[in-house]
C-alpha cells in the first residue's frame, strides 16, 4: 500500500516536473527568438541573400536548398508579422514596404540589397539606393 | 418518282439539316474568346510617400520586436 502511494506521488511529481520544464522553455523561447539564427546571419553576411524593397528577403544568384528553405521560412514569418501588425488604414503590402525601407537602411556593409531598378547591390559605407518614397 | 419517295427524301434532307445545325451549334459552344489585351502583372506597390512616413514608426517597432526574422 505504502509503495503504491509512493509510486503515485513519484508519477505526479514527474508530471509536475515535465510541466515546469515546458513552461520554462515557453518562457525562454521569446528571448531566444529575438536573435537571428546563425545560418541566417551567415547567409546574409555571405551575400547569398539580401533585403528587397518589398520587405521580404530575396535570393542572390543560385542558392543551396538550405538557403532557399531558410528564405522561404523567414518570409512566411515576415508576412505573418506584417499581417498581424499592419496599422489600421494600411495594407499588409504597404506596411511591408515601409518596413523594407528600414531593413535596407539597416543593412551592414557587405550585405546585399535590391535597388529599385531590380539590381542586387552590395551595401558599402555610404547610404543605400532606395525607393524615392522611403523616408 | 412517287409521292412517298419525295416525302422520304425531304425527311432525309431534313435530318441532314438537323445534324448540320446541331454540329454548328456545338462548334459555337466550343468557341473561346481570347482576350485582346495581354495579362499584365503589376509589380508596383501602390503606396504614397506620406503613407510610408506614417508607417515608419510602426515598422521600426516591428523590426525591434522581431529580431529573429529581420
N, CA and C atoms of all chains as a GROMACS GRO file, in nm:
protein
  615
    1UNK      N    1   0.084  -0.120   0.000
    1UNK     CA    2   0.000   0.000   0.000
    1UNK      C    3   0.088   0.125   0.000
    2UNK      N    4   0.188   0.122   0.088
    2UNK     CA    5   0.278   0.238   0.101
    2UNK      C    6   0.355   0.260  -0.028
    3UNK      N    7   0.404   0.147  -0.084
    3UNK     CA    8   0.482   0.160  -0.208
    3UNK      C    9   0.394   0.212  -0.322
    4UNK      N   10   0.268   0.167  -0.321
    4UNK     CA   11   0.176   0.210  -0.427
    4UNK      C   12   0.155   0.361  -0.419
    5UNK      N   13   0.139   0.407  -0.297
    5UNK     CA   14   0.116   0.550  -0.274
    5UNK      C   15   0.240   0.630  -0.320
    6UNK      N   16   0.356   0.575  -0.283
    6UNK     CA   17   0.484   0.639  -0.320
    6UNK      C   18   0.497   0.650  -0.471
    7UNK      N   19   0.458   0.539  -0.536
    7UNK     CA   20   0.466   0.535  -0.683
    7UNK      C   21   0.378   0.644  -0.744
    8UNK      N   22   0.259   0.658  -0.683
    8UNK     CA   23   0.166   0.760  -0.734
    8UNK      C   24   0.225   0.899  -0.716
    9UNK      N   25   0.285   0.920  -0.601
    9UNK     CA   26   0.348   1.050  -0.572
    9UNK      C   27   0.459   1.080  -0.672
   10UNK      N   28   0.538   0.972  -0.696
   10UNK     CA   29   0.652   0.987  -0.786
   10UNK      C   30   0.604   1.026  -0.926
   11UNK      N   31   0.496   0.954  -0.969
   11UNK     CA   32   0.443   0.979  -1.104
   11UNK      C   33   0.392   1.122  -1.116
   12UNK      N   34   0.320   1.166  -1.017
   12UNK     CA   35   0.265   1.302  -1.026
   12UNK      C   36   0.378   1.404  -1.016
   13UNK      N   37   0.480   1.370  -0.939
   13UNK     CA   38   0.596   1.459  -0.928
   13UNK      C   39   0.664   1.473  -1.062
   14UNK      N   40   0.678   1.362  -1.133
   14UNK     CA   41   0.739   1.364  -1.267
   14UNK      C   42   0.658   1.450  -1.362
   15UNK      N   43   0.527   1.432  -1.354
   15UNK     CA   44   0.438   1.509  -1.441
   15UNK      C   45   0.453   1.659  -1.413
   16UNK      N   46   0.461   1.693  -1.284
   16UNK     CA   47   0.478   1.833  -1.245
   16UNK      C   48   0.608   1.888  -1.300
   17UNK      N   49   0.714   1.805  -1.290
   17UNK     CA   50   0.846   1.847  -1.338
   17UNK      C   51   0.840   1.873  -1.489
   18UNK      N   52   0.770   1.782  -1.557
   18UNK     CA   53   0.758   1.795  -1.703
   18UNK      C   54   0.687   1.925  -1.738
   19UNK      N   55   0.582   1.955  -1.664
   19UNK     CA   56   0.506   2.079  -1.688
   19UNK      C   57   0.595   2.200  -1.663
   20UNK      N   58   0.673   2.192  -1.552
   20UNK     CA   59   0.761   2.302  -1.516
   20UNK      C   60   0.865   2.327  -1.625
   21UNK      N   61   0.922   2.216  -1.678
   21UNK     CA   62   1.023   2.228  -1.784
   21UNK      C   63   0.961   2.292  -1.908
   22UNK      N   64   0.841   2.246  -1.947
   22UNK     CA   65   0.772   2.300  -2.064
   22UNK      C   66   0.749   2.449  -2.047
   23UNK      N   67   0.703   2.487  -1.927
   23UNK     CA   68   0.675   2.628  -1.900
   23UNK      C   69   0.803   2.710  -1.911
   24UNK      N   70   0.912   2.655  -1.857
   24UNK     CA   71   1.040   2.726  -1.861
   24UNK      C   72   1.085   2.748  -2.005
   25UNK      N   73   1.068   2.644  -2.089
   25UNK     CA   74   1.106   2.654  -2.230
   25UNK      C   75   1.021   2.759  -2.299
   26UNK      N   76   0.892   2.757  -2.272
   26UNK     CA   77   0.799   2.852  -2.333
   26UNK      C   78   0.837   2.995  -2.298
   27UNK      N   79   0.884   3.014  -2.174
   27UNK     CA   80   0.923   3.148  -2.129
   27UNK      C   81   1.056   3.187  -2.194
   28UNK      N   82   1.146   3.087  -2.205
   28UNK     CA   83   1.280   3.116  -2.256
   28UNK      C   84   1.281   3.143  -2.406
   29UNK      N   85   1.187   3.079  -2.480
   29UNK     CA   86   1.189   3.090  -2.626
   29UNK      C   87   1.179   3.235  -2.679
   30UNK      N   88   1.085   3.318  -2.631
   30UNK     CA   89   1.076   3.452  -2.691
   30UNK      C   90   1.206   3.531  -2.685
   31UNK      N   91   1.280   3.521  -2.576
   31UNK     CA   92   1.404   3.596  -2.567
   31UNK      C   93   1.509   3.538  -2.663
   32UNK      N   94   1.505   3.403  -2.679
   32UNK     CA   95   1.600   3.339  -2.769
   32UNK      C   96   1.565   3.374  -2.914
   33UNK      N   97   1.435   3.394  -2.941
   33UNK     CA   98   1.390   3.422  -3.076
   33UNK      C   99   1.426   3.563  -3.124
   34UNK      N  100   1.464   3.647  -3.030
   34UNK     CA  101   1.499   3.783  -3.067
   34UNK      C  102   1.630   3.788  -3.145
   35UNK      N  103   1.703   3.678  -3.144
   35UNK     CA  104   1.830   3.672  -3.214
   35UNK      C  105   1.815   3.602  -3.349
   36UNK      N  106   1.897   3.644  -3.443
   36UNK     CA  107   1.896   3.576  -3.573
   36UNK      C  108   1.958   3.439  -3.560
   37UNK      N  109   1.903   3.346  -3.638
   37UNK     CA  110   1.958   3.212  -3.647
   37UNK      C  111   2.099   3.223  -3.709
   38UNK      N  112   2.198   3.147  -3.657
   38UNK     CA  113   2.334   3.157  -3.713
   38UNK      C  114   2.340   3.132  -3.865
   39UNK      N  115   2.258   3.038  -3.914
   39UNK     CA  116   2.257   3.009  -4.058
   39UNK      C  117   2.207   3.130  -4.138
   40UNK      N  118   2.108   3.198  -4.080
   40UNK     CA  119   2.052   3.319  -4.143
   40UNK      C  120   2.158   3.430  -4.146
   41UNK      N  121   2.221   3.449  -4.032
   41UNK     CA  122   2.327   3.552  -4.019
   41UNK      C  123   2.439   3.524  -4.121
   42UNK      N  124   2.475   3.397  -4.133
   42UNK     CA  125   2.584   3.357  -4.222
   42UNK      C  126   2.548   3.384  -4.368
   43UNK      N  127   2.426   3.346  -4.408
   43UNK     CA  128   2.381   3.366  -4.546
   43UNK      C  129   2.374   3.515  -4.582
   44UNK      N  130   2.336   3.596  -4.486
   44UNK     CA  131   2.332   3.742  -4.505
   44UNK      C  132   2.473   3.796  -4.528
   45UNK      N  133   2.562   3.758  -4.436
   45UNK     CA  134   2.700   3.808  -4.441
   45UNK      C  135   2.770   3.762  -4.568
   46UNK      N  136   2.736   3.641  -4.616
   46UNK     CA  137   2.800   3.586  -4.736
   46UNK      C  138   2.741   3.645  -4.864
   47UNK      N  139   2.635   3.725  -4.850
   47UNK     CA  140   2.572   3.786  -4.967
   47UNK      C  141   2.491   3.688  -5.051
   48UNK      N  142   2.453   3.575  -4.991
   48UNK     CA  143   2.370   3.476  -5.062
   48UNK      C  144   2.225   3.521  -5.065
   49UNK      N  145   2.189   3.601  -4.966
   49UNK     CA  146   2.053   3.654  -4.959
   49UNK      C  147   2.060   3.804  -4.931
   50UNK      N  148   1.953   3.873  -4.964
   50UNK     CA  149   1.953   4.017  -4.943
   50UNK      C  150   1.815   4.071  -4.916
   51UNK      N  151   1.812   4.198  -4.878
   51UNK     CA  152   1.685   4.264  -4.848
   51UNK      C  153   1.625   4.325  -4.975
   52UNK      N  154   1.496   4.306  -4.992
   52UNK     CA  155   1.424   4.361  -5.108
   52UNK      C  156   1.340   4.482  -5.067
   53UNK      N  157   1.310   4.572  -5.161
   53UNK     CA  158   1.228   4.688  -5.125
   53UNK      C  159   1.087   4.651  -5.077
   54UNK      N  160   1.040   4.532  -5.110
   54UNK     CA  161   0.904   4.493  -5.070
   54UNK      C  162   0.895   4.442  -4.926
   55UNK      N  163   1.008   4.441  -4.855
   55UNK     CA  164   1.006   4.399  -4.716
   55UNK      C  165   1.033   4.251  -4.694
   56UNK      N  166   1.072   4.182  -4.801
   56UNK     CA  167   1.100   4.039  -4.790
   56UNK      C  168   1.244   4.011  -4.830
   57UNK      N  169   1.291   3.892  -4.795
   57UNK     CA  170   1.426   3.851  -4.832
   57UNK      C  171   1.424   3.795  -4.973
   58UNK      N  172   1.536   3.812  -5.042
   58UNK     CA  173   1.549   3.755  -5.175
   58UNK      C  174   1.677   3.675  -5.185
   59UNK      N  175   1.682   3.587  -5.284
   59UNK     CA  176   1.800   3.504  -5.306
   59UNK      C  177   1.884   3.570  -5.415
   60UNK      N  178   2.012   3.588  -5.386
   60UNK     CA  179   2.103   3.649  -5.482
   60UNK      C  180   2.171   3.536  -5.559
   61UNK      N  181   2.145   3.530  -5.690
   61UNK     CA  182   2.204   3.424  -5.772
   61UNK      C  183   2.145   3.288  -5.738
   62UNK      N  184   2.226   3.183  -5.752
   62UNK     CA  185   2.174   3.049  -5.722
   62UNK      C  186   2.213   3.015  -5.578
   63UNK      N  187   2.123   2.948  -5.511
   63UNK     CA  188   2.148   2.915  -5.371
   63UNK      C  189   2.120   2.768  -5.344
   64UNK      N  190   2.174   2.720  -5.236
   64UNK     CA  191   2.151   2.581  -5.196
   64UNK      C  192   2.007   2.567  -5.147
   65UNK      N  193   1.963   2.443  -5.136
   65UNK     CA  194   1.827   2.418  -5.089
   65UNK      C  195   1.810   2.471  -4.946
   66UNK      N  196   1.914   2.457  -4.866
   66UNK     CA  197   1.909   2.504  -4.727
   66UNK      C  198   1.881   2.654  -4.722
   67UNK      N  199   1.954   2.728  -4.807
   67UNK     CA  200   1.938   2.874  -4.810
   67UNK      C  201   1.798   2.911  -4.861
   68UNK      N  202   1.753   2.840  -4.964
   68UNK     CA  203   1.619   2.868  -5.019
   68UNK      C  204   1.511   2.840  -4.915
   69UNK      N  205   1.526   2.729  -4.843
   69UNK     CA  206   1.429   2.694  -4.738
   69UNK      C  207   1.429   2.798  -4.627
   70UNK      N  208   1.549   2.846  -4.595
   70UNK     CA  209   1.564   2.948  -4.490
   70UNK      C  210   1.490   3.076  -4.528
   71UNK      N  211   1.509   3.117  -4.654
   71UNK     CA  212   1.443   3.239  -4.705
   71UNK      C  213   1.291   3.221  -4.704
   72UNK      N  214   1.244   3.107  -4.751
   72UNK     CA  215   1.100   3.079  -4.753
   72UNK      C  216   1.043   3.086  -4.612
   73UNK      N  217   1.112   3.022  -4.519
   73UNK     CA  218   1.067   3.017  -4.380
   73UNK      C  219   1.059   3.157  -4.319
   74UNK      N  220   1.164   3.236  -4.337
   74UNK     CA  221   1.164   3.372  -4.279
   74UNK      C  222   1.058   3.459  -4.347
   75UNK      N  223   1.046   3.447  -4.478
   75UNK     CA  224   0.946   3.528  -4.548
   75UNK      C  225   0.803   3.496  -4.505
   76UNK      N  226   0.777   3.371  -4.474
   76UNK     CA  227   0.644   3.333  -4.424
   76UNK      C  228   0.621   3.400  -4.288
   77UNK      N  229   0.724   3.396  -4.204
   77UNK     CA  230   0.713   3.458  -4.071
   77UNK      C  231   0.700   3.610  -4.083
   78UNK      N  232   0.773   3.668  -4.179
   78UNK     CA  233   0.762   3.813  -4.200
   78UNK      C  234   0.621   3.850  -4.244
   79UNK      N  235   0.569   3.772  -4.338
   79UNK     CA  236   0.433   3.801  -4.386
   79UNK      C  237   0.333   3.795  -4.272
   80UNK      N  238   0.350   3.696  -4.185
   80UNK     CA  239   0.261   3.683  -4.068
   80UNK      C  240   0.275   3.805  -3.977
   81UNK      N  241   0.398   3.851  -3.958
   81UNK     CA  242   0.423   3.968  -3.873
   81UNK      C  243   0.362   4.094  -3.934
   82UNK      N  244   0.378   4.110  -4.066
   82UNK     CA  245   0.320   4.227  -4.134
   82UNK      C  246   0.167   4.222  -4.125
   83UNK      N  247   0.114   4.102  -4.144
   83UNK     CA  248  -0.032   4.086  -4.144
   83UNK      C  249  -0.092   4.118  -4.008
   84UNK      N  250  -0.029   4.068  -3.903
   84UNK     CA  251  -0.088   4.090  -3.770
   84UNK      C  252  -0.055   4.226  -3.712
   85UNK      N  253   0.040   4.298  -3.770
   85UNK     CA  254   0.079   4.427  -3.713
   85UNK      C  255   0.051   4.548  -3.803
   86UNK      N  256   0.000   4.526  -3.922
   86UNK     CA  257  -0.028   4.639  -4.012
   86UNK      C  258  -0.129   4.732  -3.946
   87UNK      N  259  -0.093   4.860  -3.926
   87UNK     CA  260  -0.187   4.951  -3.860
   87UNK      C  261  -0.314   4.971  -3.942
   88UNK      N  262  -0.419   5.010  -3.872
   88UNK     CA  263  -0.549   5.036  -3.936
   88UNK      C  264  -0.531   5.137  -4.048
   89UNK      N  265  -0.593   5.112  -4.160
   89UNK     CA  266  -0.587   5.204  -4.272
   89UNK      C  267  -0.473   5.179  -4.368
   90UNK      N  268  -0.389   5.080  -4.337
   90UNK     CA  269  -0.282   5.045  -4.432
   90UNK      C  270  -0.291   4.898  -4.467
   91UNK      N  271  -0.244   4.866  -4.587
   91UNK     CA  272  -0.248   4.726  -4.629
   91UNK      C  273  -0.120   4.656  -4.581
   92UNK      N  274  -0.124   4.523  -4.586
   92UNK     CA  275  -0.008   4.442  -4.548
   92UNK      C  276   0.109   4.478  -4.639
   93UNK      N  277   0.078   4.495  -4.766
   93UNK     CA  278   0.180   4.527  -4.867
   93UNK      C  279   0.246   4.662  -4.836
   94UNK      N  280   0.166   4.759  -4.797
   94UNK     CA  281   0.218   4.892  -4.765
   94UNK      C  282   0.305   4.888  -4.640
   95UNK      N  283   0.260   4.815  -4.540
   95UNK     CA  284   0.336   4.805  -4.415
   95UNK      C  285   0.468   4.731  -4.441
   96UNK      N  286   0.462   4.628  -4.526
   96UNK     CA  287   0.583   4.553  -4.561
   96UNK      C  288   0.681   4.643  -4.635
   97UNK      N  289   0.629   4.726  -4.722
   97UNK     CA  290   0.713   4.818  -4.798
   97UNK      C  291   0.782   4.919  -4.705
   98UNK      N  292   0.706   4.976  -4.613
   98UNK     CA  293   0.762   5.073  -4.518
   98UNK      C  294   0.869   5.007  -4.431
   99UNK      N  295   0.848   4.879  -4.398
   99UNK     CA  296   0.947   4.806  -4.320
   99UNK      C  297   1.070   4.779  -4.406
  100UNK      N  298   1.047   4.748  -4.534
  100UNK     CA  299   1.156   4.724  -4.628
  100UNK      C  300   1.250   4.844  -4.639
  101UNK      N  301   1.192   4.964  -4.639
  101UNK     CA  302   1.273   5.088  -4.641
  101UNK      C  303   1.372   5.086  -4.525
  102UNK      N  304   1.322   5.050  -4.407
  102UNK     CA  305   1.406   5.045  -4.287
  102UNK      C  306   1.507   4.931  -4.293
  103UNK      N  307   1.463   4.816  -4.343
  103UNK     CA  308   1.552   4.700  -4.348
  103UNK      C  309   1.670   4.722  -4.441
  104UNK      N  310   1.644   4.792  -4.552
  104UNK     CA  311   1.754   4.823  -4.646
  104UNK      C  312   1.848   4.925  -4.582
  105UNK      N  313   1.788   5.022  -4.512
  105UNK     CA  314   1.869   5.124  -4.444
  105UNK      C  315   1.958   5.061  -4.337
  106UNK      N  316   1.909   4.952  -4.277
  106UNK     CA  317   1.981   4.885  -4.168
  106UNK      C  318   2.085   4.784  -4.215
  107UNK      N  319   2.092   4.756  -4.345
  107UNK     CA  320   2.190   4.656  -4.392
  107UNK      C  321   2.331   4.702  -4.354
  108UNK      N  322   2.415   4.606  -4.326
  108UNK     CA  323   2.553   4.637  -4.288
  108UNK      C  324   2.642   4.629  -4.411
  109UNK      N  325   2.755   4.702  -4.411
  109UNK     CA  326   2.845   4.694  -4.526
  109UNK      C  327   2.881   4.550  -4.560
  110UNK      N  328   2.871   4.517  -4.687
  110UNK     CA  329   2.899   4.381  -4.732
  110UNK      C  330   2.772   4.302  -4.760
  111UNK      N  331   2.661   4.342  -4.697
  111UNK     CA  332   2.534   4.272  -4.717
  111UNK      C  333   2.469   4.319  -4.848
  112UNK      N  334   2.383   4.234  -4.902
  112UNK     CA  335   2.317   4.266  -5.029
  112UNK      C  336   2.179   4.327  -5.007
  113UNK      N  337   2.141   4.412  -5.100
  113UNK     CA  338   2.006   4.465  -5.101
  113UNK      C  339   1.966   4.492  -5.245
  114UNK      N  340   1.837   4.492  -5.271
  114UNK     CA  341   1.788   4.512  -5.408
  114UNK      C  342   1.752   4.659  -5.427
  115UNK      N  343   1.810   4.717  -5.531
  115UNK     CA  344   1.782   4.857  -5.564
  115UNK      C  345   1.644   4.866  -5.631
  116UNK      N  346   1.584   4.987  -5.638
  116UNK     CA  347   1.451   4.997  -5.702
  116UNK      C  348   1.448   4.948  -5.846
  117UNK      N  349   1.563   4.950  -5.916
  117UNK     CA  350   1.564   4.902  -6.055
  117UNK      C  351   1.579   4.750  -6.065
  118UNK      N  352   1.588   4.681  -5.952
  118UNK     CA  353   1.593   4.535  -5.953
  118UNK      C  354   1.732   4.476  -5.942
  119UNK      N  355   1.835   4.560  -5.944
  119UNK     CA  356   1.972   4.509  -5.932
  119UNK      C  357   2.005   4.478  -5.787
  120UNK      N  358   2.085   4.373  -5.769
  120UNK     CA  359   2.135   4.343  -5.634
  120UNK      C  360   2.261   4.425  -5.614
  121UNK      N  361   2.264   4.505  -5.512
  121UNK     CA  362   2.381   4.587  -5.482
  121UNK      C  363   2.439   4.544  -5.348
  122UNK      N  364   2.568   4.572  -5.332
  122UNK     CA  365   2.633   4.543  -5.204
  122UNK      C  366   2.641   4.672  -5.125
  123UNK      N  367   2.595   4.665  -5.004
  123UNK     CA  368   2.598   4.784  -4.918
  123UNK      C  369   2.742   4.821  -4.889
  124UNK      N  370   2.771   4.949  -4.907
  124UNK     CA  371   2.904   4.998  -4.868
  124UNK      C  372   2.887   5.097  -4.753
  125UNK      N  373   2.987   5.179  -4.731
  125UNK     CA  374   2.978   5.271  -4.616
  125UNK      C  375   2.878   5.384  -4.640
  126UNK      N  376   2.844   5.407  -4.766
  126UNK     CA  377   2.750   5.515  -4.800
  126UNK      C  378   2.606   5.474  -4.781
  127UNK      N  379   2.512   5.567  -4.802
  127UNK     CA  380   2.370   5.531  -4.790
  127UNK      C  381   2.327   5.439  -4.906
  128UNK      N  382   2.232   5.348  -4.882
  128UNK     CA  383   2.188   5.257  -4.989
  128UNK      C  384   2.097   5.328  -5.090
  129UNK      N  385   2.087   5.269  -5.210
  129UNK     CA  386   1.996   5.322  -5.311
  129UNK      C  387   1.857   5.268  -5.280
  130UNK      N  388   1.767   5.358  -5.241
  130UNK     CA  389   1.633   5.312  -5.202
  130UNK      C  390   1.526   5.379  -5.286
  131UNK      N  391   1.404   5.330  -5.273
  131UNK     CA  392   1.288   5.389  -5.340
  131UNK      C  393   1.276   5.535  -5.294
  132UNK      N  394   1.236   5.621  -5.387
  132UNK     CA  395   1.227   5.765  -5.355
  132UNK      C  396   1.124   5.794  -5.247
  133UNK      N  397   1.032   5.700  -5.226
  133UNK     CA  398   0.928   5.722  -5.124
  133UNK      C  399   0.975   5.686  -4.982
  134UNK      N  400   1.093   5.624  -4.973
  134UNK     CA  401   1.144   5.588  -4.840
  134UNK      C  402   1.183   5.713  -4.760
  135UNK      N  403   1.155   5.716  -4.631
  135UNK     CA  404   1.189   5.835  -4.552
  135UNK      C  405   1.341   5.854  -4.539
  136UNK      N  406  -4.113   0.937 -11.002
  136UNK     CA  407  -4.098   0.948 -10.856
  136UNK      C  408  -4.235   0.952 -10.791
  137UNK      N  409  -4.254   0.862 -10.702
  137UNK     CA  410  -4.384   0.858 -10.635
  137UNK      C  411  -4.387   0.965 -10.526
  138UNK      N  412  -4.501   0.992 -10.479
  138UNK     CA  413  -4.520   1.095 -10.377
  138UNK      C  414  -4.448   1.058 -10.245
  139UNK      N  415  -4.459   0.927 -10.212
  139UNK     CA  416  -4.396   0.883 -10.086
  139UNK      C  417  -4.245   0.896 -10.092
  140UNK      N  418  -4.191   0.867 -10.217
  140UNK     CA  419  -4.044   0.877 -10.230
  140UNK      C  420  -3.998   1.021 -10.209
  141UNK      N  421  -4.074   1.113 -10.266
  141UNK     CA  422  -4.040   1.255 -10.249
  141UNK      C  423  -4.044   1.293 -10.100
  142UNK      N  424  -4.149   1.248 -10.035
  142UNK     CA  425  -4.164   1.278  -9.892
  142UNK      C  426  -4.046   1.225  -9.812
  143UNK      N  427  -4.004   1.098  -9.848
  143UNK     CA  428  -3.894   1.033  -9.777
  143UNK      C  429  -3.766   1.116  -9.797
  144UNK      N  430  -3.741   1.159  -9.921
  144UNK     CA  431  -3.620   1.237  -9.950
  144UNK      C  432  -3.618   1.366  -9.868
  145UNK      N  433  -3.734   1.425  -9.859
  145UNK     CA  434  -3.742   1.551  -9.782
  145UNK      C  435  -3.704   1.526  -9.637
  146UNK      N  436  -3.759   1.413  -9.587
  146UNK     CA  437  -3.729   1.383  -9.446
  146UNK      C  438  -3.580   1.360  -9.426
  147UNK      N  439  -3.518   1.286  -9.521
  147UNK     CA  440  -3.374   1.260  -9.510
  147UNK      C  441  -3.298   1.392  -9.513
  148UNK      N  442  -3.341   1.476  -9.607
  148UNK     CA  443  -3.277   1.608  -9.616
  148UNK      C  444  -3.294   1.686  -9.487
  149UNK      N  445  -3.410   1.675  -9.428
  149UNK     CA  446  -3.437   1.744  -9.301
  149UNK      C  447  -3.347   1.694  -9.190
  150UNK      N  448  -3.329   1.563  -9.187
  150UNK     CA  449  -3.242   1.505  -9.084
  150UNK      C  450  -3.100   1.556  -9.098
  151UNK      N  451  -3.053   1.559  -9.224
  151UNK     CA  452  -2.917   1.607  -9.251
  151UNK      C  453  -2.902   1.751  -9.202
  152UNK      N  454  -3.005   1.828  -9.231
  152UNK     CA  455  -3.003   1.968  -9.189
  152UNK      C  456  -2.996   1.980  -9.037
  153UNK      N  457  -3.077   1.896  -8.973
  153UNK     CA  458  -3.081   1.897  -8.826
  153UNK      C  459  -2.944   1.865  -8.769
  154UNK      N  460  -2.878   1.762  -8.828
  154UNK     CA  461  -2.745   1.722  -8.781
  154UNK      C  462  -2.646   1.836  -8.803
  155UNK      N  463  -2.653   1.895  -8.921
  155UNK     CA  464  -2.563   2.008  -8.953
  155UNK      C  465  -2.583   2.122  -8.853
  156UNK      N  466  -2.711   2.147  -8.828
  156UNK     CA  467  -2.745   2.256  -8.734
  156UNK      C  468  -2.689   2.227  -8.596
  157UNK      N  469  -2.704   2.104  -8.551
  157UNK     CA  470  -2.654   2.065  -8.418
  157UNK      C  471  -2.502   2.081  -8.413
  158UNK      N  472  -2.436   2.037  -8.520
  158UNK     CA  473  -2.290   2.046  -8.528
  158UNK      C  474  -2.247   2.192  -8.522
  159UNK      N  475  -2.319   2.274  -8.594
  159UNK     CA  476  -2.286   2.417  -8.598
  159UNK      C  477  -2.301   2.480  -8.459
  160UNK      N  478  -2.410   2.441  -8.390
  160UNK     CA  479  -2.433   2.500  -8.257
  160UNK      C  480  -2.328   2.451  -8.158
  161UNK      N  481  -2.286   2.324  -8.176
  161UNK     CA  482  -2.181   2.270  -8.089
  161UNK      C  483  -2.051   2.347  -8.109
  162UNK      N  484  -2.021   2.372  -8.238
  162UNK     CA  485  -1.899   2.445  -8.271
  162UNK      C  486  -1.902   2.582  -8.205
  163UNK      N  487  -2.021   2.642  -8.204
  163UNK     CA  488  -2.035   2.774  -8.143
  163UNK      C  489  -2.010   2.767  -7.993
  164UNK      N  490  -2.049   2.655  -7.931
  164UNK     CA  491  -2.030   2.638  -7.788
  164UNK      C  492  -1.882   2.630  -7.751
  165UNK      N  493  -1.806   2.561  -7.836
  165UNK     CA  494  -1.665   2.535  -7.807
  165UNK      C  495  -1.580   2.662  -7.825
  166UNK      N  496  -1.630   2.751  -7.906
  166UNK     CA  497  -1.554   2.873  -7.935
  166UNK      C  498  -1.513   2.948  -7.807
  167UNK      N  499  -1.388   2.982  -7.800
  167UNK     CA  500  -1.335   3.052  -7.682
  167UNK      C  501  -1.288   3.191  -7.724
  168UNK      N  502  -1.330   3.288  -7.650
  168UNK     CA  503  -1.286   3.424  -7.679
  168UNK      C  504  -1.150   3.449  -7.615
  169UNK      N  505  -1.057   3.491  -7.695
  169UNK     CA  506  -0.925   3.523  -7.640
  169UNK      C  507  -0.922   3.671  -7.604
  170UNK      N  508  -0.865   3.704  -7.490
  170UNK     CA  509  -0.860   3.847  -7.453
  170UNK      C  510  -0.772   3.924  -7.552
  171UNK      N  511  -0.816   4.043  -7.586
  171UNK     CA  512  -0.736   4.119  -7.682
  171UNK      C  513  -0.614   4.184  -7.617
  172UNK      N  514  -0.624   4.203  -7.485
  172UNK     CA  515  -0.509   4.266  -7.416
  172UNK      C  516  -0.426   4.160  -7.344
  173UNK      N  517  -0.294   4.172  -7.344
  173UNK     CA  518  -0.213   4.074  -7.268
  173UNK      C  519  -0.235   4.092  -7.118
  174UNK      N  520  -0.218   3.982  -7.044
  174UNK     CA  521  -0.237   3.989  -6.899
  174UNK      C  522  -0.117   4.063  -6.839
  175UNK      N  523  -0.146   4.164  -6.762
  175UNK     CA  524  -0.038   4.242  -6.702
  175UNK      C  525  -0.029   4.214  -6.553
  176UNK      N  526   0.094   4.195  -6.507
  176UNK     CA  527   0.115   4.178  -6.363
  176UNK      C  528   0.179   4.307  -6.313
  177UNK      N  529   0.109   4.371  -6.225
  177UNK     CA  530   0.159   4.498  -6.174
  177UNK      C  531   0.247   4.475  -6.052
  178UNK      N  532   0.375   4.499  -6.068
  178UNK     CA  533   0.468   4.479  -5.957
  178UNK      C  534   0.486   4.605  -5.873
  179UNK      N  535   0.426   4.714  -5.916
  179UNK     CA  536   0.439   4.837  -5.841
  179UNK      C  537   0.350   4.834  -5.718
  180UNK      N  538   0.409   4.869  -5.608
  180UNK     CA  539   0.332   4.873  -5.484
  180UNK      C  540   0.262   5.008  -5.478
  181UNK      N  541   0.133   5.003  -5.458
  181UNK     CA  542   0.055   5.126  -5.454
  181UNK      C  543   0.066   5.188  -5.316
  182UNK      N  544   0.158   5.278  -5.303
  182UNK     CA  545   0.178   5.343  -5.173
  182UNK      C  546   0.233   5.483  -5.196
  183UNK      N  547   0.175   5.576  -5.126
  183UNK     CA  548   0.221   5.715  -5.137
  183UNK      C  549   0.326   5.741  -5.029
  184UNK      N  550   0.412   5.838  -5.058
  184UNK     CA  551   0.520   5.871  -4.964
  184UNK      C  552   0.468   5.905  -4.824
  185UNK      N  553   0.356   5.976  -4.820
  185UNK     CA  554   0.304   6.015  -4.688
  185UNK      C  555   0.265   5.893  -4.605
  186UNK      N  556   0.218   5.786  -4.673
  186UNK     CA  557   0.181   5.663  -4.601
  186UNK      C  558   0.308   5.594  -4.548
  187UNK      N  559   0.414   5.595  -4.630
  187UNK     CA  560   0.540   5.534  -4.586
  187UNK      C  561   0.591   5.606  -4.461
  188UNK      N  562   0.583   5.737  -4.464
  188UNK     CA  563   0.627   5.816  -4.348
  188UNK      C  564   0.543   5.784  -4.224
  189UNK      N  565   0.413   5.771  -4.246
  189UNK     CA  566   0.322   5.745  -4.135
  189UNK      C  567   0.348   5.607  -4.074
  190UNK      N  568   0.388   5.511  -4.159
  190UNK     CA  569   0.409   5.373  -4.113
  190UNK      C  570   0.549   5.351  -4.057
  191UNK      N  571   0.636   5.450  -4.072
  191UNK     CA  572   0.777   5.433  -4.036
  191UNK      C  573   0.798   5.392  -3.890
  192UNK      N  574   0.728   5.458  -3.800
  192UNK     CA  575   0.743   5.426  -3.657
  192UNK      C  576   0.703   5.284  -3.625
  193UNK      N  577   0.589   5.241  -3.680
  193UNK     CA  578   0.541   5.104  -3.657
  193UNK      C  579   0.637   5.002  -3.717
  194UNK      N  580   0.694   5.038  -3.833
  194UNK     CA  581   0.788   4.948  -3.900
  194UNK      C  582   0.912   4.928  -3.813
  195UNK      N  583   0.963   5.037  -3.757
  195UNK     CA  584   1.082   5.030  -3.671
  195UNK      C  585   1.055   4.944  -3.547
  196UNK      N  586   0.935   4.962  -3.491
  196UNK     CA  587   0.896   4.887  -3.371
  196UNK      C  588   0.889   4.737  -3.404
  197UNK      N  589   0.831   4.706  -3.520
  197UNK     CA  590   0.817   4.566  -3.563
  197UNK      C  591   0.954   4.499  -3.575
  198UNK      N  592   1.049   4.572  -3.634
  198UNK     CA  593   1.184   4.517  -3.652
  198UNK      C  594   1.249   4.491  -3.516
  199UNK      N  595   1.233   4.586  -3.425
  199UNK     CA  596   1.292   4.572  -3.291
  199UNK      C  597   1.236   4.451  -3.217
  200UNK      N  598   1.104   4.432  -3.232
  200UNK     CA  599   1.038   4.326  -3.156
  200UNK      C  600   1.051   4.188  -3.218
  201UNK      N  601   1.099   4.184  -3.341
  201UNK     CA  602   1.112   4.054  -3.410
  201UNK      C  603   1.252   4.037  -3.468
  202UNK      N  604   1.350   4.053  -3.380
  202UNK     CA  605   1.491   4.048  -3.421
  202UNK      C  606   1.532   3.920  -3.492
  203UNK      N  607   1.458   3.813  -3.470
  203UNK     CA  608   1.496   3.685  -3.532
  203UNK      C  609   1.463   3.676  -3.680
  204UNK      N  610   1.363   3.749  -3.724
  204UNK     CA  611   1.322   3.735  -3.866
  204UNK      C  612   1.362   3.855  -3.952
  205UNK      N  613   1.418   3.960  -3.888
  205UNK     CA  614   1.459   4.077  -3.967
  205UNK      C  615   1.611   4.096  -3.968
   0.00000   0.00000   0.00000
